[in-house]
Amino acid sequence: MAFGRDGSELELSIFDLQNRKMREALRSIIEKSGDEEVVRIAEDALREAEEIGMKLSGE
């Protein structure tokens, strides 16, 4: 991967990695939590994170 002078490609790559890890954590919270409110909040956050991931990948 080539990096621009301003490092923007590197920043996007790091953000994508952080976003993927956050989605994994949210899925784990949804799976393991017994609290409906916590699950709802995590599902909302996961939905937003997935939308951001799609925008980053150009889908």
Secondary structure as UniProt FT lines:
FT   TURN            5..6
FT   HELIX           8..32
FT   HELIX           36..57
//
